[in-house]
């Protein structure tokens, strides 16, 4: 069996699992797995660009995904009436002032000679600038957050079509990736991982605490959707006539139709990203990146600017993660900063990349779909298994109750076992990179 045939067989098996879920559970559940699996595949593709192409160990994926989700709020929501007049312009003026203070501090640090004078000058500028920055920012923030705080209390967005938030999410994440890369890419791999994780936590902390930006932990729950709403479909006579012709339930049919629309959009984005990624990987630039990944010293000796190329690929991977975050917020129609947990957006995405095959774009896609499928299905499978195992035990038995309660942790156990087995018996992944 050739490699292409084996890869097609694995993708066919993945499709068969989803079809089986549709027949045994519901097509609504199967399509929900497909949609989130496609988003997970985009996330895995972003991490694979950084790790598989250049060996950059980024464990701050949730921060870039969160920035992409923020773009959906900033682009898709309508502006909050009166918020900009109350303090919006003053907030951005204070932010610009803060950026200016940091730039001046960096300039002084570079221009002055090393010594106590430079340290005191930078410290005095930063301390004084911070006090003045808070003096400008805090009243403006209070004024914005006082506007209808029960449902708003933020600036809102630009009121543009929500699909524009996907490229904007890529730009936001890429910009953050550039800033992080300029400061952290000179670090060794383990220190780079620590730096990216810390910066991701900072991004999440800002989203949770700055209510004027995206309502913080109060969450934004009214992000527009690029597809019809279920209620509108059920009120559409043409849709109802088609549903009646198939003999389906209008409620279930509307939910399936909406998920099919999302699946079409997500699949189009994923295929476009794969095409671009494959073209880049097989170009002279891609061969250069793999040479740098395999031996940085040799590549540098051949005249390649390793740090600059690392920055390029890091920014590209962050942009793809930002697109995935915007897609996620668009599908869920909400931004929930508390949901950006390292388990879901860091560990799980890395498992997808490792299982699928580092350095192979199609492997990242297969890993994203497969691991998300297992992540969703293992918990109900575990509950059924525990019910079967404990069926002969007496009701009220402490052991029986303990085993049933432990079923909720089955997905964590399975993810760990899968990762260990793959690393032991197929360390290159299901579809290895060449």
Buried (B, 14 or more C-beta within 10 A) or exposed (E): EEEEEEBEEBBEEBEEBBEEBBEEEBBBBBBBBBBBBBBBBBBBBBBBBBBBBBBBBBBBBBBBBBBBBBBBBBBBBEEBEBBBEBBBEBBBBBBEBBEEBEEBBEEBBEEEEEEEEBEEBBEEBBEEBEEBBEEBBEBBBEBBBEBEEEEBBBBBBBEBEBBBBBBBBBBBBBBBBBEBBEEBBEEEEEEBBBBBBBBBBEBBEBBBEBBBBBBBEBEBEEBBBBBBEBEEBBEBEEBBEEBEEEEBEBEBBBBBBBBBBBBEBBBEBBEEBBEBBBEBBEEEBBEBBBBBBEEBEEBEEEEBEBBEBBBBBBBBBBBBBBBBBBBBBBBBBBBBBEBBEBEBBBBBBBBBBBBBBBBBBBBBBBBBBBBBBBBBBBBBBBBEBBEEEBEEBEEEEEEBEEBBEEBEEBBBEBBEEBBEEBEEEEEBBBBBBE
